[in-house]
Amino acid sequence: MAIISFDKDAVVDYIPSYGGNRNSEDPCVVRLKFVPYSKVQEYSRIIASRTKGISDASRVTELTQSVQRKQFVDNVESVKGYYIEQREVTEPHEVYDTADTELVMEIIRAMESHWKLTEGQVKN
C-alpha cells in the first residue's frame, strides 16, 4: 500500500475532536497546513538556539512556548466556529491566546501528524 502525504503548502480543513466537536451539527473547523518532519526539526533548532546556555527552567519554558505559538500562527490559516462568548474568533493568534491547552495541543499534533490530520479532515 502506498503512503500519500499532504503537500506542505496545501491548506487542509481539520475538525478537532476536542469537546465532542466532531459530532456537532456546526463544528469548529481549523484551516491548517501539514508540518512535515523537516519543519518540526526547524522549530526544534530554533528552540535549541534560543535556550542555549539558559538554566532558568521558567525562562526555557517561556522561550519554548513562544516558538510553539509561532508554529501555530505560521501554520493555521484561519478558524471557523470558535467563539469567545458571543464573538467568533477567526485569527490564529487569538485562538492560540484564548483556547484551552488541550485544544491547542490537539491542533499542533494534527498539523505534525499525517494520520491525525487525515482522521480529522473534513470529508467532501
N, CA, C and O atoms as CSV, one atom per row, in Angstrom:
chain,resi,resn,atom,element,x,y,z
A,1,MET,N,N,0.840,-1.176,0.000
A,1,MET,CA,C,0.000,0.000,0.000
A,1,MET,C,C,0.890,1.247,0.000
A,1,MET,O,O,1.851,1.326,0.766
A,2,ALA,N,N,0.583,2.180,-0.824
A,2,ALA,CA,C,1.347,3.427,-0.921
A,2,ALA,C,C,1.026,4.351,0.250
A,2,ALA,O,O,-0.048,4.274,0.848
A,3,ILE,N,N,1.970,5.215,0.561
A,3,ILE,CA,C,1.744,6.256,1.568
A,3,ILE,C,C,1.606,7.567,0.811
A,3,ILE,O,O,2.499,7.964,0.063
A,4,ILE,N,N,0.493,8.225,1.011
A,4,ILE,CA,C,0.228,9.500,0.348
A,4,ILE,C,C,0.149,10.576,1.418
A,4,ILE,O,O,-0.649,10.477,2.351
A,5,SER,N,N,0.970,11.594,1.281
A,5,SER,CA,C,1.031,12.647,2.285
A,5,SER,C,C,0.438,13.943,1.741
A,5,SER,O,O,-0.039,14.000,0.608
A,6,PHE,N,N,0.478,14.965,2.562
A,6,PHE,CA,C,-0.020,16.280,2.187
A,6,PHE,C,C,1.115,17.132,1.637
A,6,PHE,O,O,2.250,17.030,2.102
A,7,ASP,N,N,0.823,17.956,0.670
A,7,ASP,CA,C,1.779,18.949,0.190
A,7,ASP,C,C,1.960,19.972,1.310
A,7,ASP,O,O,0.996,20.330,1.987
A,8,LYS,N,N,3.191,20.442,1.506
A,8,LYS,CA,C,3.458,21.370,2.615
A,8,LYS,C,C,2.742,22.707,2.469
A,8,LYS,O,O,2.577,23.430,3.452
A,9,ASP,N,N,2.314,23.045,1.255
A,9,ASP,CA,C,1.621,24.309,1.037
A,9,ASP,C,C,0.103,24.167,0.976
A,9,ASP,O,O,-0.618,25.164,0.928
A,10,ALA,N,N,-0.377,22.933,0.977
A,10,ALA,CA,C,-1.823,22.702,0.910
A,10,ALA,C,C,-2.480,23.067,2.237
A,10,ALA,O,O,-1.931,22.804,3.306
A,11,VAL,N,N,-3.650,23.670,2.158
A,11,VAL,CA,C,-4.410,24.008,3.360
A,11,VAL,C,C,-5.509,22.960,3.522
A,11,VAL,O,O,-6.281,22.697,2.599
A,12,VAL,N,N,-5.560,22.375,4.709
A,12,VAL,CA,C,-6.485,21.289,4.998
A,12,VAL,C,C,-7.509,21.772,6.022
A,12,VAL,O,O,-7.145,22.413,7.008
A,13,ASP,N,N,-8.770,21.473,5.796
A,13,ASP,CA,C,-9.811,21.774,6.774
A,13,ASP,C,C,-9.848,20.632,7.785
A,13,ASP,O,O,-10.160,19.493,7.438
A,14,TYR,N,N,-9.527,20.947,9.036
A,14,TYR,CA,C,-9.430,19.961,10.112
A,14,TYR,C,C,-10.498,20.239,11.164
A,14,TYR,O,O,-10.672,21.379,11.594
A,15,ILE,N,N,-11.206,19.198,11.576
A,15,ILE,CA,C,-12.220,19.317,12.632
A,15,ILE,C,C,-11.661,18.681,13.903
A,15,ILE,O,O,-11.539,17.458,13.977
A,16,PRO,N,N,-11.322,19.490,14.900
A,16,PRO,CA,C,-10.814,18.926,16.160
A,16,PRO,C,C,-11.871,18.065,16.848
A,16,PRO,O,O,-13.068,18.337,16.753
A,17,SER,N,N,-11.411,17.021,17.541
A,17,SER,CA,C,-12.343,16.169,18.288
A,17,SER,C,C,-12.635,16.743,19.669
A,17,SER,O,O,-13.563,16.295,20.343
A,18,TYR,N,N,-11.853,17.729,20.096
A,18,TYR,CA,C,-11.964,18.342,21.414
A,18,TYR,C,C,-13.419,18.640,21.779
A,18,TYR,O,O,-14.154,19.239,20.992
A,19,GLY,N,N,-13.822,18.225,22.958
A,19,GLY,CA,C,-15.141,18.543,23.495
A,19,GLY,C,C,-16.308,18.008,22.676
A,19,GLY,O,O,-17.402,18.569,22.737
A,20,GLY,N,N,-16.104,16.936,21.909
A,20,GLY,CA,C,-17.185,16.391,21.089
A,20,GLY,C,C,-17.464,17.209,19.838
A,20,GLY,O,O,-18.508,17.050,19.204
A,21,ASN,N,N,-16.532,18.080,19.485
A,21,ASN,CA,C,-16.710,18.987,18.355
A,21,ASN,C,C,-17.036,18.261,17.049
A,21,ASN,O,O,-17.861,18.742,16.272
A,22,ARG,N,N,-16.400,17.101,16.793
A,22,ARG,CA,C,-16.636,16.384,15.532
A,22,ARG,C,C,-18.064,15.884,15.395
A,22,ARG,O,O,-18.541,15.660,14.283
A,23,ASN,N,N,-18.739,15.711,16.505
A,23,ASN,CA,C,-20.124,15.229,16.474
A,23,ASN,C,C,-21.136,16.366,16.444
A,23,ASN,O,O,-22.342,16.120,16.434
A,24,SER,N,N,-20.667,17.589,16.429
A,24,SER,CA,C,-21.532,18.767,16.447
A,24,SER,C,C,-22.159,19.000,15.075
A,24,SER,O,O,-21.574,18.652,14.050
A,25,GLU,N,N,-23.351,19.591,15.065
A,25,GLU,CA,C,-24.003,19.958,13.800
A,25,GLU,C,C,-23.236,21.057,13.084
A,25,GLU,O,O,-23.194,21.088,11.855
A,26,ASP,N,N,-22.634,21.952,13.841
A,26,ASP,CA,C,-21.886,23.077,13.271
A,26,ASP,C,C,-20.512,23.127,13.947
A,26,ASP,O,O,-20.273,23.981,14.801
A,27,PRO,N,N,-19.607,22.214,13.567
A,27,PRO,CA,C,-18.329,22.104,14.277
A,27,PRO,C,C,-17.360,23.249,13.989
A,27,PRO,O,O,-17.461,23.941,12.976
A,28,CYS,N,N,-16.439,23.418,14.895
A,28,CYS,CA,C,-15.313,24.324,14.692
A,28,CYS,C,C,-14.402,23.673,13.648
A,28,CYS,O,O,-14.094,22.485,13.743
A,29,VAL,N,N,-13.975,24.451,12.656
A,29,VAL,CA,C,-13.093,23.956,11.604
A,29,VAL,C,C,-11.834,24.815,11.582
A,29,VAL,O,O,-11.901,26.043,11.542
A,30,VAL,N,N,-10.689,24.145,11.611
A,30,VAL,CA,C,-9.397,24.824,11.593
A,30,VAL,C,C,-8.756,24.576,10.226
A,30,VAL,O,O,-8.545,23.429,9.831
A,31,ARG,N,N,-8.453,25.648,9.517
A,31,ARG,CA,C,-7.763,25.538,8.231
A,31,ARG,C,C,-6.273,25.623,8.510
A,31,ARG,O,O,-5.771,26.660,8.944
A,32,LEU,N,N,-5.562,24.514,8.255
A,32,LEU,CA,C,-4.148,24.472,8.607
A,32,LEU,C,C,-3.317,23.770,7.555
A,32,LEU,O,O,-3.833,23.082,6.674
A,33,LYS,N,N,-2.013,23.965,7.674
A,33,LYS,CA,C,-1.055,23.317,6.792
A,33,LYS,C,C,-0.402,22.153,7.536
A,33,LYS,O,O,-0.176,22.213,8.745
A,34,PHE,N,N,-0.109,21.104,6.789
A,34,PHE,CA,C,0.657,19.984,7.324
A,34,PHE,C,C,2.088,20.451,7.573
A,34,PHE,O,O,2.679,21.124,6.729
A,35,VAL,N,N,2.643,20.097,8.721
A,35,VAL,CA,C,4.020,20.461,9.067
A,35,VAL,C,C,4.859,19.186,8.989
A,35,VAL,O,O,4.781,18.341,9.881
A,36,PRO,N,N,5.663,19.037,7.926
A,36,PRO,CA,C,6.475,17.827,7.792
A,36,PRO,C,C,7.585,17.781,8.835
A,36,PRO,O,O,7.908,18.783,9.471
A,37,TYR,N,N,8.157,16.599,8.991
A,37,TYR,CA,C,9.208,16.384,9.984
A,37,TYR,C,C,10.349,17.385,9.852
A,37,TYR,O,O,10.879,17.856,10.858
A,38,SER,N,N,10.728,17.713,8.626
A,38,SER,CA,C,11.832,18.667,8.427
A,38,SER,C,C,11.512,20.020,9.042
A,38,SER,O,O,12.401,20.682,9.577
A,39,LYS,N,N,10.260,20.437,8.971
A,39,LYS,CA,C,9.849,21.724,9.545
A,39,LYS,C,C,9.771,21.624,11.083
A,39,LYS,O,O,10.114,22.575,11.785
A,40,VAL,N,N,9.324,20.486,11.590
A,40,VAL,CA,C,9.312,20.266,13.038
A,40,VAL,C,C,10.738,20.374,13.573
A,40,VAL,O,O,10.970,20.983,14.617
A,41,GLN,N,N,11.688,19.784,12.856
A,41,GLN,CA,C,13.092,19.869,13.251
A,41,GLN,C,C,13.583,21.311,13.229
A,41,GLN,O,O,14.381,21.710,14.078
A,42,GLU,N,N,13.114,22.087,12.269
A,42,GLU,CA,C,13.492,23.501,12.195
A,42,GLU,C,C,13.020,24.244,13.445
A,42,GLU,O,O,13.775,25.024,14.026
A,43,TYR,N,N,11.777,24.004,13.856
A,43,TYR,CA,C,11.271,24.633,15.082
A,43,TYR,C,C,12.092,24.169,16.291
A,43,TYR,O,O,12.367,24.959,17.194
A,44,SER,N,N,12.480,22.904,16.309
A,44,SER,CA,C,13.303,22.381,17.410
A,44,SER,C,C,14.661,23.066,17.454
A,44,SER,O,O,15.170,23.373,18.532
A,45,ARG,N,N,15.250,23.308,16.283
A,45,ARG,CA,C,16.537,24.001,16.237
A,45,ARG,C,C,16.402,25.444,16.743
A,45,ARG,O,O,17.304,25.956,17.405
A,46,ILE,N,N,15.285,26.089,16.434
A,46,ILE,CA,C,15.040,27.453,16.938
A,46,ILE,C,C,14.990,27.435,18.466
A,46,ILE,O,O,15.593,28.281,19.127
A,47,ILE,N,N,14.268,26.467,19.012
A,47,ILE,CA,C,14.172,26.339,20.470
A,47,ILE,C,C,15.560,26.113,21.069
A,47,ILE,O,O,15.928,26.753,22.054
A,48,ALA,N,N,16.320,25.210,20.475
A,48,ALA,CA,C,17.656,24.898,20.992
A,48,ALA,C,C,18.561,26.129,20.972
A,48,ALA,O,O,19.297,26.377,21.927
A,49,SER,N,N,18.505,26.898,19.884
A,49,SER,CA,C,19.379,28.070,19.803
A,49,SER,C,C,18.946,29.167,20.777
A,49,SER,O,O,19.792,29.873,21.326
A,50,ARG,N,N,17.639,29.315,20.994
A,50,ARG,CA,C,17.156,30.355,21.915
A,50,ARG,C,C,17.384,30.004,23.372
A,50,ARG,O,O,17.515,30.891,24.216
A,51,THR,N,N,17.431,28.708,23.674
A,51,THR,CA,C,17.559,28.294,25.075
A,51,THR,C,C,18.978,27.871,25.444
A,51,THR,O,O,19.236,27.510,26.592
A,52,LYS,N,N,19.890,27.912,24.491
A,52,LYS,CA,C,21.272,27.506,24.748
A,52,LYS,C,C,21.877,28.348,25.877
A,52,LYS,O,O,21.868,29.579,25.836
A,53,GLY,N,N,22.394,27.651,26.871
A,53,GLY,CA,C,23.061,28.320,27.979
A,53,GLY,C,C,22.120,28.871,29.042
A,53,GLY,O,O,22.587,29.464,30.013
A,54,ILE,N,N,20.829,28.699,28.893
A,54,ILE,CA,C,19.874,29.212,29.878
A,54,ILE,C,C,19.531,28.084,30.846
A,54,ILE,O,O,19.088,27.014,30.428
A,55,SER,N,N,19.737,28.324,32.132
A,55,SER,CA,C,19.473,27.294,33.139
A,55,SER,C,C,18.168,27.522,33.901
A,55,SER,O,O,17.701,26.637,34.618
A,56,ASP,N,N,17.592,28.687,33.748
A,56,ASP,CA,C,16.331,29.009,34.420
A,56,ASP,C,C,15.179,28.296,33.698
A,56,ASP,O,O,14.838,28.638,32.566
A,57,ALA,N,N,14.590,27.302,34.369
A,57,ALA,CA,C,13.546,26.473,33.758
A,57,ALA,C,C,12.340,27.294,33.294
A,57,ALA,O,O,11.757,26.994,32.252
A,58,SER,N,N,11.966,28.307,34.042
A,58,SER,CA,C,10.808,29.101,33.647
A,58,SER,C,C,11.103,29.902,32.377
A,58,SER,O,O,10.214,30.105,31.550
A,59,ARG,N,N,12.336,30.350,32.224
A,59,ARG,CA,C,12.735,31.087,31.006
A,59,ARG,C,C,12.769,30.137,29.804
A,59,ARG,O,O,12.345,30.506,28.709
A,60,VAL,N,N,13.266,28.927,30.006
A,60,VAL,CA,C,13.286,27.923,28.933
A,60,VAL,C,C,11.853,27.608,28.495
A,60,VAL,O,O,11.564,27.518,27.302
A,61,THR,N,N,10.972,27.444,29.464
A,61,THR,CA,C,9.563,27.176,29.156
A,61,THR,C,C,8.960,28.327,28.366
A,61,THR,O,O,8.259,28.105,27.379
A,62,GLU,N,N,9.224,29.534,28.787
A,62,GLU,CA,C,8.711,30.728,28.105
A,62,GLU,C,C,9.198,30.792,26.647
A,62,GLU,O,O,8.415,31.076,25.741
A,63,LEU,N,N,10.460,30.533,26.435
A,63,LEU,CA,C,11.023,30.564,25.079
A,63,LEU,C,C,10.463,29.434,24.218
A,63,LEU,O,O,10.176,29.634,23.037
A,64,THR,N,N,10.307,28.255,24.802
A,64,THR,CA,C,9.734,27.115,24.078
A,64,THR,C,C,8.300,27.414,23.663
A,64,THR,O,O,7.901,27.125,22.535
A,65,GLN,N,N,7.532,27.987,24.571
A,65,GLN,CA,C,6.144,28.326,24.263
A,65,GLN,C,C,6.039,29.400,23.195
A,65,GLN,O,O,5.086,29.397,22.416
A,66,SER,N,N,6.991,30.315,23.140
A,66,SER,CA,C,6.951,31.349,22.099
A,66,SER,C,C,7.182,30.738,20.722
A,66,SER,O,O,6.590,31.187,19.740
A,67,VAL,N,N,8.039,29.718,20.638
A,67,VAL,CA,C,8.258,29.039,19.359
A,67,VAL,C,C,7.040,28.192,19.005
A,67,VAL,O,O,6.659,28.108,17.837
A,68,GLN,N,N,6.437,27.573,19.993
A,68,GLN,CA,C,5.212,26.802,19.757
A,68,GLN,C,C,4.104,27.717,19.223
A,68,GLN,O,O,3.375,27.342,18.305
A,69,ARG,N,N,3.982,28.901,19.794
A,69,ARG,CA,C,2.982,29.868,19.331
A,69,ARG,C,C,3.271,30.252,17.881
A,69,ARG,O,O,2.352,30.356,17.069
A,70,LYS,N,N,4.548,30.460,17.556
A,70,LYS,CA,C,4.942,30.792,16.186
A,70,LYS,C,C,4.532,29.676,15.232
A,70,LYS,O,O,3.996,29.944,14.157
A,71,GLN,N,N,4.782,28.425,15.621
A,71,GLN,CA,C,4.395,27.290,14.784
A,71,GLN,C,C,2.887,27.290,14.544
A,71,GLN,O,O,2.438,27.087,13.416
A,72,PHE,N,N,2.119,27.514,15.582
A,72,PHE,CA,C,0.661,27.535,15.480
A,72,PHE,C,C,0.218,28.642,14.524
A,72,PHE,O,O,-0.554,28.394,13.598
A,73,VAL,N,N,0.701,29.850,14.748
A,73,VAL,CA,C,0.296,31.010,13.939
A,73,VAL,C,C,0.778,30.877,12.493
A,73,VAL,O,O,0.068,31.274,11.568
A,74,ASP,N,N,1.971,30.326,12.290
A,74,ASP,CA,C,2.513,30.155,10.939
A,74,ASP,C,C,1.711,29.147,10.117
A,74,ASP,O,O,1.625,29.272,8.895
A,75,ASN,N,N,1.130,28.156,10.775
A,75,ASN,CA,C,0.536,27.037,10.037
A,75,ASN,C,C,-0.978,26.913,10.133
A,75,ASN,O,O,-1.565,26.067,9.458
A,76,VAL,N,N,-1.619,27.728,10.948
A,76,VAL,CA,C,-3.086,27.785,10.966
A,76,VAL,C,C,-3.475,29.000,10.138
A,76,VAL,O,O,-3.108,30.129,10.462
A,77,GLU,N,N,-4.210,28.761,9.082
A,77,GLU,CA,C,-4.641,29.848,8.192
A,77,GLU,C,C,-5.802,30.636,8.803
A,77,GLU,O,O,-5.797,31.867,8.811
A,78,SER,N,N,-6.796,29.905,9.313
A,78,SER,CA,C,-7.962,30.547,9.920
A,78,SER,C,C,-8.755,29.505,10.700
A,78,SER,O,O,-8.500,28.304,10.609
A,79,VAL,N,N,-9.712,29.991,11.457
A,79,VAL,CA,C,-10.574,29.133,12.260
A,79,VAL,C,C,-12.011,29.605,12.068
A,79,VAL,O,O,-12.280,30.805,12.018
A,80,LYS,N,N,-12.929,28.647,11.963
A,80,LYS,CA,C,-14.348,28.969,11.836
A,80,LYS,C,C,-15.093,28.200,12.930
A,80,LYS,O,O,-14.849,27.012,13.141
A,81,GLY,N,N,-15.992,28.883,13.613
A,81,GLY,CA,C,-16.795,28.216,14.629
A,81,GLY,C,C,-16.162,28.180,16.006
A,81,GLY,O,O,-16.529,27.344,16.831
A,82,TYR,N,N,-15.218,29.070,16.269
A,82,TYR,CA,C,-14.617,29.190,17.595
A,82,TYR,C,C,-15.076,30.527,18.170
A,82,TYR,O,O,-14.859,31.578,17.566
A,83,TYR,N,N,-15.708,30.479,19.338
A,83,TYR,CA,C,-16.309,31.685,19.921
A,83,TYR,C,C,-15.754,31.978,21.304
A,83,TYR,O,O,-15.468,31.072,22.087
A,84,ILE,N,N,-15.611,33.259,21.583
A,84,ILE,CA,C,-15.358,33.748,22.930
A,84,ILE,C,C,-16.625,34.506,23.289
A,84,ILE,O,O,-16.895,35.596,22.786
A,85,GLU,N,N,-17.391,33.884,24.182
A,85,GLU,CA,C,-18.735,34.366,24.500
A,85,GLU,C,C,-19.545,34.427,23.211
A,85,GLU,O,O,-19.793,33.376,22.620
A,86,GLN,N,N,-19.966,35.581,22.748
A,86,GLN,CA,C,-20.799,35.670,21.542
A,86,GLN,C,C,-20.024,36.095,20.302
A,86,GLN,O,O,-20.609,36.235,19.227
A,87,ARG,N,N,-18.728,36.301,20.433
A,87,ARG,CA,C,-17.912,36.800,19.327
A,87,ARG,C,C,-17.111,35.667,18.699
A,87,ARG,O,O,-16.374,34.959,19.385
A,88,GLU,N,N,-17.264,35.501,17.373
A,88,GLU,CA,C,-16.484,34.478,16.676
A,88,GLU,C,C,-15.048,34.969,16.502
A,88,GLU,O,O,-14.808,36.113,16.117
A,89,VAL,N,N,-14.118,34.095,16.790
A,89,VAL,CA,C,-12.695,34.387,16.663
A,89,VAL,C,C,-12.163,33.557,15.503
A,89,VAL,O,O,-12.334,32.338,15.479
A,90,THR,N,N,-11.519,34.212,14.544
A,90,THR,CA,C,-11.023,33.509,13.360
A,90,THR,C,C,-9.510,33.587,13.205
A,90,THR,O,O,-8.930,32.805,12.452
A,91,GLU,N,N,-8.870,34.501,13.894
A,91,GLU,CA,C,-7.430,34.705,13.751
A,91,GLU,C,C,-6.650,33.695,14.596
A,91,GLU,O,O,-6.936,33.523,15.781
A,92,PRO,N,N,-5.667,33.032,13.988
A,92,PRO,CA,C,-4.900,32.011,14.710
A,92,PRO,C,C,-4.262,32.505,16.007
A,92,PRO,O,O,-4.294,31.794,17.011
A,93,HIS,N,N,-3.689,33.698,16.006
A,93,HIS,CA,C,-3.030,34.179,17.229
A,93,HIS,C,C,-4.024,34.354,18.370
A,93,HIS,O,O,-3.691,34.102,19.528
A,94,GLU,N,N,-5.221,34.776,18.053
A,94,GLU,CA,C,-6.232,34.976,19.096
A,94,GLU,C,C,-6.764,33.640,19.613
A,94,GLU,O,O,-7.056,33.502,20.801
A,95,VAL,N,N,-6.888,32.658,18.721
A,95,VAL,CA,C,-7.302,31.321,19.152
A,95,VAL,C,C,-6.225,30.747,20.074
A,95,VAL,O,O,-6.534,30.219,21.142
A,96,TYR,N,N,-4.963,30.853,19.656
A,96,TYR,CA,C,-3.863,30.337,20.482
A,96,TYR,C,C,-3.857,30.991,21.859
A,96,TYR,O,O,-3.633,30.318,22.865
A,97,ASP,N,N,-4.098,32.272,21.907
A,97,ASP,CA,C,-4.039,33.020,23.164
A,97,ASP,C,C,-5.233,32.779,24.082
A,97,ASP,O,O,-5.172,33.109,25.267
A,98,THR,N,N,-6.327,32.206,23.553
A,98,THR,CA,C,-7.535,32.064,24.375
A,98,THR,C,C,-8.032,30.633,24.533
A,98,THR,O,O,-8.852,30.362,25.411
A,99,ALA,N,N,-7.559,29.726,23.712
A,99,ALA,CA,C,-8.087,28.351,23.724
A,99,ALA,C,C,-7.530,27.530,24.882
A,99,ALA,O,O,-6.482,27.836,25.451
A,100,ASP,N,N,-8.264,26.492,25.200
A,100,ASP,CA,C,-7.851,25.505,26.185
A,100,ASP,C,C,-6.575,24.815,25.697
A,100,ASP,O,O,-6.408,24.593,24.498
A,101,THR,N,N,-5.691,24.484,26.609
A,101,THR,CA,C,-4.427,23.823,26.272
A,101,THR,C,C,-4.655,22.554,25.459
A,101,THR,O,O,-3.939,22.295,24.492
A,102,GLU,N,N,-5.641,21.771,25.846
A,102,GLU,CA,C,-5.927,20.511,25.160
A,102,GLU,C,C,-6.278,20.738,23.686
A,102,GLU,O,O,-5.852,19.970,22.824
A,103,LEU,N,N,-7.049,21.783,23.397
A,103,LEU,CA,C,-7.409,22.092,22.010
A,103,LEU,C,C,-6.187,22.532,21.215
A,103,LEU,O,O,-5.977,22.064,20.096
A,104,VAL,N,N,-5.390,23.415,21.773
A,104,VAL,CA,C,-4.181,23.887,21.085
A,104,VAL,C,C,-3.251,22.715,20.800
A,104,VAL,O,O,-2.719,22.602,19.696
A,105,MET,N,N,-3.051,21.842,21.784
A,105,MET,CA,C,-2.152,20.705,21.593
A,105,MET,C,C,-2.709,19.728,20.552
A,105,MET,O,O,-1.943,19.150,19.781
A,106,GLU,N,N,-4.016,19.539,20.522
A,106,GLU,CA,C,-4.602,18.665,19.501
A,106,GLU,C,C,-4.344,19.215,18.100
A,106,GLU,O,O,-4.004,18.462,17.187
A,107,ILE,N,N,-4.504,20.511,17.935
A,107,ILE,CA,C,-4.271,21.141,16.626
A,107,ILE,C,C,-2.805,21.016,16.223
A,107,ILE,O,O,-2.501,20.718,15.068
A,108,ILE,N,N,-1.902,21.241,17.166
A,108,ILE,CA,C,-0.468,21.108,16.862
A,108,ILE,C,C,-0.126,19.663,16.517
A,108,ILE,O,O,0.615,19.414,15.565
A,109,ARG,N,N,-0.655,18.713,17.276
A,109,ARG,CA,C,-0.393,17.298,16.966
A,109,ARG,C,C,-0.943,16.942,15.587
A,109,ARG,O,O,-0.319,16.177,14.851
A,110,ALA,N,N,-2.100,17.489,15.235
A,110,ALA,CA,C,-2.689,17.211,13.919
A,110,ALA,C,C,-1.832,17.776,12.793
A,110,ALA,O,O,-1.639,17.113,11.773
A,111,MET,N,N,-1.321,18.980,12.961
A,111,MET,CA,C,-0.510,19.569,11.882
A,111,MET,C,C,0.807,18.824,11.710
A,111,MET,O,O,1.415,18.884,10.641
A,112,GLU,N,N,1.256,18.122,12.748
A,112,GLU,CA,C,2.522,17.391,12.684
A,112,GLU,C,C,2.355,15.918,12.328
A,112,GLU,O,O,3.346,15.218,12.118
A,113,SER,N,N,1.110,15.438,12.258
A,113,SER,CA,C,0.871,14.019,12.013
A,113,SER,C,C,-0.089,13.816,10.840
A,113,SER,O,O,-1.249,14.224,10.893
A,114,HIS,N,N,0.404,13.192,9.804
A,114,HIS,CA,C,-0.433,12.892,8.642
A,114,HIS,C,C,-1.677,12.107,9.072
A,114,HIS,O,O,-2.785,12.389,8.615
A,115,TRP,N,N,-1.485,11.133,9.944
A,115,TRP,CA,C,-2.589,10.281,10.384
A,115,TRP,C,C,-3.656,11.084,11.140
A,115,TRP,O,O,-4.842,10.962,10.835
A,116,LYS,N,N,-3.259,11.890,12.104
A,116,LYS,CA,C,-4.219,12.684,12.878
A,116,LYS,C,C,-4.923,13.716,11.996
A,116,LYS,O,O,-6.114,13.977,12.161
A,117,LEU,N,N,-4.181,14.292,11.068
A,117,LEU,CA,C,-4.759,15.280,10.174
A,117,LEU,C,C,-5.783,14.623,9.252
A,117,LEU,O,O,-6.858,15.179,9.028
A,118,THR,N,N,-5.467,13.469,8.728
A,118,THR,CA,C,-6.396,12.732,7.876
A,118,THR,C,C,-7.645,12.323,8.656
A,118,THR,O,O,-8.764,12.410,8.149
A,119,GLU,N,N,-7.440,11.881,9.884
A,119,GLU,CA,C,-8.540,11.437,10.745
A,119,GLU,C,C,-9.566,12.545,10.969
A,119,GLU,O,O,-10.768,12.281,11.008
A,120,GLY,N,N,-9.096,13.781,11.116
A,120,GLY,CA,C,-9.996,14.904,11.389
A,120,GLY,C,C,-10.306,15.762,10.191
A,120,GLY,O,O,-10.953,16.802,10.315
A,121,GLN,N,N,-9.844,15.331,9.014
A,121,GLN,CA,C,-10.051,16.123,7.810
A,121,GLN,C,C,-11.531,16.157,7.440
A,121,GLN,O,O,-12.235,15.153,7.547
A,122,VAL,N,N,-11.993,17.339,7.000
A,122,VAL,CA,C,-13.371,17.477,6.550
A,122,VAL,C,C,-13.545,16.581,5.329
A,122,VAL,O,O,-12.779,16.661,4.369
A,123,LYS,N,N,-14.554,15.734,5.379
A,123,LYS,CA,C,-14.829,14.827,4.260
A,123,LYS,C,C,-15.732,15.506,3.252
A,123,LYS,O,O,-16.747,16.103,3.612
A,124,ASN,N,N,-15.356,15.412,1.990
A,124,ASN,CA,C,-16.167,16.026,0.922
A,124,ASN,C,C,-17.255,15.094,0.463
A,124,ASN,O,O,-18.031,15.442,-0.426
